[in-house]
Amino acid sequence: MESKQQSWEVPPESTRLTNMYRTALQTTPDKTAVIVGDQQCTYRKLDEMAELYGRALTGIGVAKDTVVGIFMPDCLELIWLFLACNRIGAIANMTSAFTQTEEFVYETGSSQTAVLLVHSKLHPIVENIQKRVPSLQKIFIVDAPDEHPLAWSRVVAQAPVCMTPTMLTEEQVAVIFYTSGSTAKPKGVTHTHRSFFEAAYNLVVSRKHDARDIFAMSFHLSHCAAYRILLSMFYCGGTSIFYDDEQIFKKFDAGAFIKSLKKYGVTHVLTTPSQWRQVLGYSHLQKEEFTTVRYLSCAGDAMTSDLQRETKEKLNMPLSVVLGMTECGSYILTREVVDPLPGEIGYPIHATNVRLMDGNDKDVPKGEVGQIIVQTAALMRGYWNDSANTAAVLKNGWLYTGDLARQDERGSYFFVGRCKNTIIRGGGNIAPEEVEDAISKHPAVKNCAVTGVPDAKYGQAVAAVVVLADPLASPPPGDLTEFLTPLIAARKIPEHWYFATELPLNSVAKLDRKQLAELVRQLAAKQGE
């Protein structure tokens, strides 16, 4: 097994995404390829449904470069539709299941979506939008009964018996993912068959994945992160596990997530830090439920060192941090299965170059903080119909991520924060993530978040919102300030302390810093500040 990475070769034509599971289809067609909730699908069934749905799409006029909107909670049909689009050269616009009407109108209009496949649970959000989106010609409800006028099943029943093979190049656009747009209008991250293939392939090589792997992740199938795992498992012939459509409409179920690990013999786990915190806080957590798990990892948001420490104490396993972006299609940096140091995000994955740059586009010395820039064949090809924003982040083949990091003498990278989240106090920069990590070390703190607030003297001051392990025993701010004194510089210690029962999260369970700022304003008003 140790030599496997050296022996990997990219099979001819495998960059066409529906060819990624070709080996598994030929060798283990009846093996489970993907599990979504209680639904399971073999490689044989996966290929049959991708073919059938592809013929159905061509039957209603969908062709190469047609943008097809897929607006669904997690279910097998979503995966079949994604692969069907890939097969015929259509462009899948993977709309987040949390999108609301006004966001949907913008994203659908911006992408010139022509056909929309929607689930009945989400149909009320879009049922009256056609008159507002001129490009949108047809809407079908995937799970509607046959007699419904918008039933997708009727289209499938009338699908042509065969279809003419579509000639695709590696640079054929495969998919669009719109960013959350928490600070501006959403941007459509565009990936080609080649870039999405590279993202999955690089992960397989870096993690030495093989057909024995069973990967469970908590990210929704409308999120780019899910496809890093789905496609990498397709390529190596493994199995990927996602959670049923009900998860879209309720909070993360830590108990159900834990039980699935033992039930399916999961080998790899990926969650967000906030979700992993719920796993560790689950009242019936037992180490025995993780006996098959070889790799625990978190992504999607900053992770405090106390979370890693608690994982080690409760499960005797390291919790690794991975850094990735939709714009990169996959991970950028990841730490292998050894005990990571606080904040450590490790080394670049296979075929990925990373540099740290200062504000003048100069490489910073080791030990100093700089912006992460990335070069890889897995990079997006740009933001859909948005040359200005594309030019702002893609420069000479390098993606400027907006993430800040430093590198130690071993060459390992440590996450510092986000450029746009930086608090500027008296001309000095403060990364909220560094302050959050320090606060989280206090035994009374369950969770926390830090942001900047206006300050007449210094421009900005540091404000912290704390969620206590015991909400009835609030430590005075003075206690927390004293606790932080030996840990971080005095200018980084919060001047404003607020307490809440929970922190605001966005649709992918990441801290919503825009809503955090609003929460701070509300809490400050209550305290008369």
C-alpha positions as CSV (number, residue, x, y, z in Angstrom):
1,M,0.0,0.0,0.0
2,E,2.9,2.4,0.7
3,S,3.8,2.6,-3.0
4,K,0.3,3.2,-4.3
5,Q,0.7,6.9,-4.7
6,Q,3.7,6.4,-7.0
7,S,1.8,4.0,-9.3
8,W,-1.3,6.1,-10.0
9,E,-1.9,7.1,-13.6
10,V,-4.7,9.2,-15.0
11,P,-6.7,6.9,-17.3
12,P,-7.5,8.2,-20.8
13,E,-10.7,10.3,-21.0
14,S,-11.3,9.9,-17.2
15,T,-11.6,13.7,-16.9
16,R,-15.2,13.4,-18.2
17,L,-16.9,13.2,-14.8
18,T,-19.2,10.4,-15.6
19,N,-16.1,8.3,-16.4
20,M,-14.7,8.7,-12.9
21,Y,-16.4,5.5,-11.6
22,R,-15.6,3.5,-14.8
23,T,-13.3,1.1,-13.0
24,A,-15.7,0.4,-10.2
25,L,-18.5,-0.1,-12.7
26,Q,-16.4,-2.7,-14.5
27,T,-15.0,-4.5,-11.5
28,T,-17.6,-4.1,-8.7
29,P,-20.9,-3.0,-10.3
30,D,-23.1,-4.2,-7.5
31,K,-21.0,-2.5,-4.7
32,T,-22.7,0.4,-2.9
33,A,-21.4,3.7,-4.4
34,V,-23.3,6.2,-2.4
35,I,-25.7,6.3,0.6
36,V,-28.0,9.2,1.2
37,G,-30.0,8.7,4.4
38,D,-31.8,5.4,4.1
39,Q,-31.3,5.3,0.3
40,Q,-28.4,3.2,-1.2
41,C,-27.2,3.1,-4.8
42,T,-24.8,0.7,-6.5
43,Y,-22.4,1.6,-9.2
44,R,-24.6,-0.2,-11.7
45,K,-27.7,1.7,-10.6
46,L,-25.7,5.0,-10.6
47,D,-24.7,4.5,-14.2
48,E,-28.2,3.4,-15.3
49,M,-29.9,6.5,-13.7
50,A,-27.3,8.9,-15.1
51,E,-27.9,7.5,-18.5
52,L,-31.7,7.5,-18.2
53,Y,-31.8,11.1,-16.7
54,G,-29.4,12.2,-19.4
55,R,-31.8,10.9,-22.1
56,A,-34.7,12.5,-20.4
57,L,-32.9,15.9,-20.4
58,T,-32.1,15.6,-24.1
59,G,-35.8,14.8,-24.7
60,I,-36.8,18.2,-23.5
61,G,-34.2,20.1,-25.4
62,V,-31.3,20.2,-23.0
63,A,-28.0,20.2,-24.9
64,K,-24.4,21.0,-24.5
65,D,-23.9,24.3,-22.5
66,T,-27.5,24.4,-21.4
67,V,-27.6,25.6,-17.8
68,V,-29.8,23.2,-15.7
69,G,-30.7,24.3,-12.2
70,I,-30.8,21.6,-9.5
71,F,-32.6,22.8,-6.4
72,M,-33.0,19.9,-4.0
73,P,-32.4,18.6,-0.5
74,D,-30.0,15.6,-0.2
75,C,-31.3,12.6,-2.1
76,L,-30.1,10.2,-4.8
77,E,-32.0,12.0,-7.5
78,L,-29.8,15.0,-7.0
79,I,-26.7,12.9,-7.7
80,W,-28.3,11.3,-10.7
81,L,-29.2,14.7,-12.2
82,F,-25.7,16.0,-11.6
83,L,-24.2,13.1,-13.5
84,A,-26.8,13.3,-16.2
85,C,-25.8,16.9,-16.9
86,N,-22.1,15.9,-17.0
87,R,-22.9,13.1,-19.4
88,I,-24.6,15.3,-22.0
89,G,-22.4,18.4,-21.6
90,A,-25.1,20.5,-19.8
91,I,-24.0,22.8,-17.0
92,A,-25.3,21.9,-13.6
93,N,-26.2,25.0,-11.5
94,M,-26.1,23.4,-8.0
95,T,-28.3,25.7,-6.0
96,S,-28.1,25.6,-2.2
97,A,-31.2,24.1,-0.6
98,F,-31.2,27.0,1.8
99,T,-31.6,29.6,-0.9
100,Q,-34.6,31.9,-0.6
101,T,-36.7,33.4,-3.4
102,E,-34.9,36.7,-4.0
103,E,-31.5,34.9,-3.9
104,F,-32.8,32.3,-6.3
105,V,-34.1,34.9,-8.7
106,Y,-30.7,36.6,-8.8
107,E,-28.7,33.3,-9.2
108,T,-31.0,31.8,-11.8
109,G,-31.1,35.0,-13.8
110,S,-27.4,35.6,-13.5
111,S,-26.5,32.0,-14.7
112,Q,-29.2,32.1,-17.5
113,T,-30.6,28.9,-16.2
114,A,-33.0,27.4,-18.8
115,V,-34.4,24.3,-17.0
116,L,-35.0,23.8,-13.3
117,L,-35.4,20.5,-11.4
118,V,-36.8,21.1,-8.0
119,H,-38.0,19.0,-5.0
120,S,-41.6,19.4,-3.8
121,K,-40.4,20.7,-0.4
122,L,-38.6,23.6,-2.1
123,H,-41.0,24.2,-4.9
124,P,-43.0,27.0,-3.0
125,I,-39.8,29.1,-3.1
126,V,-39.7,29.1,-6.9
127,E,-43.2,28.4,-8.1
128,N,-43.9,32.0,-9.2
129,I,-40.4,33.1,-10.5
130,Q,-40.6,32.2,-14.2
131,K,-42.0,35.6,-15.1
132,R,-39.1,37.2,-13.3
133,V,-36.4,35.1,-14.9
134,P,-36.7,35.3,-18.7
135,S,-34.1,32.5,-19.4
136,L,-36.1,30.0,-17.3
137,Q,-38.1,28.0,-19.8
138,K,-39.2,24.9,-17.8
139,I,-39.6,23.8,-14.2
140,F,-40.1,20.1,-13.2
141,I,-40.8,18.7,-9.7
142,V,-38.6,15.6,-9.3
143,D,-40.7,13.8,-6.7
144,A,-44.2,14.9,-7.9
145,P,-46.8,12.1,-8.7
146,D,-47.2,11.2,-12.4
147,E,-50.5,13.1,-12.7
148,H,-48.9,16.4,-11.6
149,P,-48.4,18.8,-14.6
150,L,-44.8,19.4,-13.6
151,A,-43.9,15.8,-12.8
152,W,-40.3,14.9,-13.8
153,S,-41.4,11.2,-13.9
154,R,-43.5,11.9,-17.0
155,V,-40.4,13.4,-18.7
156,V,-38.4,10.3,-17.7
157,A,-41.1,8.0,-19.0
158,Q,-40.9,9.7,-22.4
159,A,-37.1,9.8,-22.6
160,P,-35.6,8.9,-26.0
161,V,-34.4,5.3,-26.3
162,C,-30.9,6.5,-27.1
163,M,-29.0,9.7,-27.5
164,T,-26.2,10.9,-29.7
165,P,-22.9,10.9,-27.8
166,T,-21.8,14.4,-26.9
167,M,-18.3,15.5,-27.8
168,L,-16.8,17.3,-24.8
169,T,-13.4,18.8,-24.2
170,E,-11.6,18.9,-20.8
171,E,-12.5,22.6,-20.6
172,Q,-16.2,22.0,-21.0
173,V,-17.9,23.8,-18.0
174,A,-19.5,21.2,-15.8
175,V,-20.9,23.0,-12.8
176,I,-21.6,26.3,-11.1
177,F,-21.7,26.8,-7.4
178,Y,-22.9,30.2,-6.1
179,T,-21.1,31.5,-3.1
180,S,-23.2,32.4,0.0
181,G,-23.0,36.2,-0.7
182,S,-22.9,37.1,3.0
183,T,-21.0,40.3,2.2
184,A,-22.0,41.0,-1.4
185,K,-24.0,39.6,-4.3
186,P,-23.3,35.8,-4.8
187,K,-20.7,34.9,-7.3
188,G,-21.0,31.8,-9.5
189,V,-17.8,29.6,-9.1
190,T,-17.4,27.8,-12.4
191,H,-15.6,24.4,-12.7
192,T,-14.9,22.4,-15.8
193,H,-14.7,18.7,-16.2
194,R,-11.0,18.9,-15.9
195,S,-10.8,21.1,-12.8
196,F,-13.4,19.0,-10.9
197,F,-11.6,15.8,-11.9
198,E,-8.3,17.2,-10.7
199,A,-9.8,18.2,-7.4
200,A,-11.0,14.7,-6.7
201,Y,-7.9,13.0,-8.1
202,N,-5.5,15.1,-6.0
203,L,-7.5,14.2,-2.9
204,V,-7.3,10.4,-3.7
205,V,-3.6,10.6,-4.2
206,S,-2.9,12.7,-1.1
207,R,-5.1,10.5,1.2
208,K,-4.1,7.3,-0.5
209,H,-7.8,6.4,-0.8
210,D,-8.8,3.0,-2.1
211,A,-11.9,0.9,-2.7
212,R,-12.1,-0.1,1.0
213,D,-12.7,3.5,2.1
214,I,-16.2,4.6,3.3
215,F,-16.3,8.4,3.7
216,A,-19.1,10.1,5.8
217,M,-19.5,13.8,5.6
218,S,-22.0,16.3,7.0
219,F,-21.9,18.8,4.1
220,H,-25.0,19.0,1.9
221,L,-25.0,17.8,-1.7
222,S,-25.7,21.3,-2.9
223,H,-22.3,22.3,-1.5
224,C,-19.0,22.0,-3.4
225,A,-17.3,20.2,-0.5
226,A,-19.6,17.2,-0.9
227,Y,-18.3,16.6,-4.5
228,R,-14.7,16.5,-3.4
229,I,-15.7,13.4,-1.4
230,L,-18.3,12.0,-3.8
231,L,-16.1,12.1,-6.9
232,S,-13.0,10.9,-5.1
233,M,-14.8,7.9,-3.8
234,F,-16.2,7.2,-7.3
235,Y,-12.6,7.3,-8.7
236,C,-11.2,4.8,-6.2
237,G,-14.3,2.7,-6.0
238,G,-15.2,3.5,-2.4
239,T,-18.5,4.5,-0.8
240,S,-19.6,8.0,0.3
241,I,-22.3,8.7,2.8
242,F,-24.5,11.7,3.1
243,Y,-27.6,12.4,5.2
244,D,-31.3,12.4,4.2
245,D,-33.3,15.3,3.0
246,E,-34.8,15.9,6.4
247,Q,-31.5,17.3,7.6
248,I,-32.1,20.3,5.3
249,F,-35.0,21.3,7.5
250,K,-33.6,20.7,11.0
251,K,-30.4,21.1,12.9
252,F,-27.5,18.7,12.6
253,D,-28.3,15.4,14.4
254,A,-25.2,14.4,16.2
255,G,-26.7,11.1,17.5
256,A,-27.7,9.9,14.0
257,F,-24.4,10.9,12.6
258,I,-22.5,8.9,15.3
259,K,-24.7,5.8,14.9
260,S,-24.1,5.8,11.1
261,L,-20.3,5.5,11.7
262,K,-20.6,2.1,13.3
263,K,-23.5,0.9,11.1
264,Y,-21.6,1.4,7.9
265,G,-18.0,0.8,9.1
266,V,-17.0,4.4,8.2
267,T,-13.3,5.0,7.7
268,H,-13.2,8.7,7.1
269,V,-15.2,11.5,8.7
270,L,-15.6,15.2,7.7
271,T,-17.7,17.8,9.5
272,T,-17.6,21.5,10.3
273,P,-16.2,22.5,13.6
274,S,-19.6,23.5,15.0
275,Q,-21.0,20.1,14.1
276,W,-18.0,18.3,15.6
277,R,-18.5,20.3,18.8
278,Q,-22.1,18.8,18.9
279,V,-20.6,15.3,18.3
280,L,-18.3,15.7,21.3
281,G,-21.1,17.1,23.4
282,Y,-23.5,14.2,22.6
283,S,-24.6,12.7,25.9
284,H,-24.3,9.1,24.8
285,L,-20.9,9.4,23.0
286,Q,-18.9,6.2,23.1
287,K,-15.4,5.6,21.8
288,E,-16.4,2.2,20.5
289,E,-18.6,3.8,17.9
290,F,-15.4,5.1,16.2
291,T,-13.5,1.8,16.0
292,T,-13.5,1.7,12.2
293,V,-12.7,5.3,11.7
294,R,-9.1,6.0,10.6
295,Y,-9.3,9.8,9.9
296,L,-11.3,12.6,11.6
297,S,-11.2,16.0,10.0
298,C,-13.0,19.4,10.1
299,A,-13.3,22.0,7.4
300,G,-15.4,25.0,6.5
301,D,-14.5,27.3,9.4
302,A,-11.8,28.2,11.8
303,M,-11.2,25.5,14.5
304,T,-10.0,26.2,18.0
305,S,-7.3,24.1,19.6
306,D,-9.6,23.1,22.5
307,L,-11.7,21.2,20.0
308,Q,-8.7,19.2,19.0
309,R,-7.7,18.6,22.6
310,E,-11.2,17.5,23.6
311,T,-11.3,15.0,20.7
312,K,-8.0,13.5,21.8
313,E,-9.2,13.2,25.4
314,K,-12.6,11.7,24.5
315,L,-11.8,9.5,21.5
316,N,-8.0,9.1,21.7
317,M,-7.8,10.2,18.0
318,P,-6.4,13.3,16.4
319,L,-8.8,15.8,14.8
320,S,-7.2,17.2,11.6
321,V,-8.0,20.5,10.1
322,V,-8.3,20.9,6.3
323,L,-8.4,24.2,4.4
324,G,-10.3,24.3,1.1
325,M,-12.3,26.6,-1.1
326,T,-15.1,26.3,-3.6
327,E,-12.8,28.2,-6.0
328,C,-10.2,25.5,-5.6
329,G,-12.7,22.6,-6.0
330,S,-11.0,20.7,-3.2
331,Y,-8.6,21.0,-0.3
332,I,-5.6,23.2,-0.5
333,L,-3.8,22.2,2.7
334,T,-4.3,19.2,5.0
335,R,-2.6,17.5,7.9
336,E,-2.0,13.7,7.8
337,V,-3.0,11.5,10.7
338,V,-0.6,12.7,13.4
339,D,-1.3,15.0,16.3
340,P,-1.6,18.5,14.7
341,L,-0.4,21.5,16.6
342,P,-3.0,24.2,17.5
343,G,-4.0,26.0,14.3
344,E,-1.9,23.7,12.1
345,I,-3.4,23.0,8.7
346,G,-0.4,21.1,7.3
347,Y,1.0,20.8,3.9
348,P,-0.3,21.3,0.3
349,I,-2.1,18.3,-1.2
350,H,-1.0,16.5,-4.3
351,A,-0.2,18.8,-7.4
352,T,-0.9,22.0,-5.4
353,N,1.4,24.9,-5.0
354,V,1.0,27.4,-2.1
355,R,2.7,30.7,-1.3
356,L,2.3,33.3,1.3
357,M,2.2,36.9,0.1
358,D,2.4,40.3,1.7
359,G,0.4,43.3,0.5
360,N,3.0,44.1,-2.2
361,D,2.8,40.6,-3.7
362,K,6.1,39.6,-2.2
363,D,6.7,36.2,-0.5
364,V,6.9,36.6,3.3
365,P,9.6,34.8,5.3
366,K,8.8,31.7,7.3
367,G,7.2,32.6,10.6
368,E,5.5,35.7,9.2
369,V,1.8,36.0,8.2
370,G,0.8,36.3,4.6
371,Q,-2.1,35.7,2.3
372,I,-2.4,32.2,0.9
373,I,-2.3,32.1,-2.8
374,V,-2.7,28.8,-4.7
375,Q,-1.8,27.3,-8.0
376,T,-3.4,24.0,-9.2
377,A,-5.2,22.5,-12.1
378,A,-8.2,22.2,-9.8
379,L,-8.7,26.0,-9.7
380,M,-12.1,27.3,-10.9
381,R,-12.1,28.8,-14.4
382,G,-13.6,32.0,-13.0
383,Y,-16.8,33.5,-11.7
384,W,-19.7,33.0,-14.1
385,N,-20.1,36.1,-16.3
386,D,-18.1,38.2,-13.8
387,S,-14.8,39.2,-15.3
388,A,-14.1,41.9,-12.7
389,N,-14.4,39.7,-9.6
390,T,-12.5,36.9,-11.5
391,A,-9.6,39.3,-12.3
392,A,-9.5,40.3,-8.6
393,V,-8.7,36.8,-7.3
394,L,-7.1,35.0,-10.3
395,K,-3.7,36.5,-11.2
396,N,-1.2,34.9,-13.4
397,G,-2.5,31.4,-12.7
398,W,-2.7,31.9,-8.9
399,L,-5.8,32.2,-6.8
400,Y,-5.7,34.8,-4.0
401,T,-7.7,33.1,-1.3
402,G,-8.1,35.9,1.2
403,D,-6.9,33.5,3.9
404,L,-4.0,34.4,6.2
405,A,-1.4,31.9,7.4
406,R,2.1,31.5,8.5
407,Q,4.6,28.7,7.8
408,D,6.9,27.1,10.4
409,E,10.5,25.8,9.9
410,R,9.2,22.4,8.9
411,G,7.2,23.9,6.1
412,S,3.8,23.2,7.7
413,Y,1.2,26.0,7.5
414,F,-0.9,27.5,10.3
415,F,-4.2,29.2,9.8
416,V,-4.3,32.8,11.1
417,G,-7.6,34.2,9.8
418,R,-9.4,35.8,6.9
419,C,-8.2,39.1,5.4
420,K,-11.8,40.5,5.3
421,N,-12.4,39.6,9.0
422,T,-9.2,41.3,10.2
423,I,-9.8,43.9,13.0
424,I,-7.7,47.0,12.5
425,R,-7.0,48.6,15.9
426,G,-4.8,51.6,16.0
427,G,-3.2,50.6,12.7
428,G,-2.4,47.1,13.9
429,N,-4.1,43.9,12.5
430,I,-5.9,41.4,14.8
431,A,-7.2,38.1,13.5
432,P,-10.5,37.2,15.2
433,E,-9.7,33.5,15.0
434,E,-6.5,33.9,17.1
435,V,-8.5,35.7,19.9
436,E,-11.3,33.1,19.6
437,D,-8.8,30.3,20.1
438,A,-7.4,31.9,23.2
439,I,-10.9,32.5,24.7
440,S,-11.9,28.9,24.0
441,K,-9.2,27.6,26.4
442,H,-11.2,29.0,29.4
443,P,-12.9,26.0,31.0
444,A,-16.2,27.9,31.4
445,V,-16.4,28.7,27.6
446,K,-18.3,26.4,25.3
447,N,-18.0,28.5,22.2
448,C,-17.2,32.1,21.3
449,A,-16.8,34.5,18.4
450,V,-14.9,37.8,18.0
451,T,-15.5,40.8,15.8
452,G,-14.5,44.4,15.5
453,V,-16.7,47.3,16.6
454,P,-16.3,51.0,15.9
455,D,-14.0,52.9,18.3
456,A,-13.5,56.6,18.3
457,K,-9.9,56.4,19.5
458,Y,-8.5,53.3,17.8
459,G,-10.8,53.0,14.8
460,Q,-11.9,49.5,15.9
461,A,-12.2,47.7,19.2
462,V,-12.4,44.0,19.9
463,A,-15.8,42.6,20.9
464,A,-16.4,39.0,22.0
465,V,-19.6,37.0,22.2
466,V,-19.3,34.0,24.6
467,V,-21.5,30.9,24.9
468,L,-20.9,29.4,28.3
469,A,-20.8,25.7,29.2
470,D,-23.1,26.6,32.1
471,P,-25.3,29.5,31.2
472,L,-26.2,30.1,34.9
473,A,-22.6,30.7,35.9
474,S,-21.5,33.7,33.9
475,P,-17.9,34.6,34.6
476,P,-17.4,38.4,34.8
477,P,-15.5,39.9,31.9
478,G,-12.7,40.7,34.3
479,D,-12.1,37.0,34.9
480,L,-11.9,36.3,31.1
481,T,-9.6,39.3,30.6
482,E,-7.3,38.1,33.4
483,F,-7.3,34.6,31.8
484,L,-6.2,36.0,28.4
485,T,-3.4,38.2,29.7
486,P,-0.6,35.6,29.4
487,L,-2.0,34.2,26.2
488,I,-2.3,37.1,23.8
489,A,-1.1,40.7,23.5
490,A,-3.1,43.2,25.5
491,R,-4.3,45.0,22.3
492,K,-6.0,41.8,21.2
493,I,-8.0,41.2,24.4
494,P,-11.6,42.1,24.0
495,E,-12.8,45.4,25.4
496,H,-16.4,44.4,25.0
497,W,-17.8,41.2,26.4
498,Y,-21.3,39.8,25.6
499,F,-23.0,36.5,26.4
500,A,-25.4,34.5,24.3
501,T,-27.0,31.0,24.3
502,E,-25.7,30.3,20.7
503,L,-23.8,31.8,17.9
504,P,-25.3,32.6,14.5
505,L,-24.5,30.0,11.8
506,N,-25.1,30.1,8.1
507,S,-26.6,27.3,5.9
508,V,-23.4,25.3,5.9
509,A,-22.9,25.5,9.7
510,K,-20.2,28.1,9.5
511,L,-20.1,31.1,11.8
512,D,-22.0,33.9,10.0
513,R,-19.9,36.9,10.7
514,K,-22.4,39.3,9.2
515,Q,-25.0,38.1,11.6
516,L,-22.5,38.2,14.4
517,A,-22.0,41.9,13.9
518,E,-25.7,42.4,14.1
519,L,-25.9,40.3,17.2
520,V,-23.2,42.4,18.8
521,R,-25.1,45.6,18.0
522,Q,-28.3,44.1,19.6
523,L,-26.4,42.9,22.7
524,A,-24.6,46.3,23.0
525,A,-28.0,48.1,22.9
526,K,-29.4,45.9,25.6
527,Q,-26.4,46.8,27.8
528,G,-26.8,50.5,27.0
529,E,-23.5,50.8,25.2
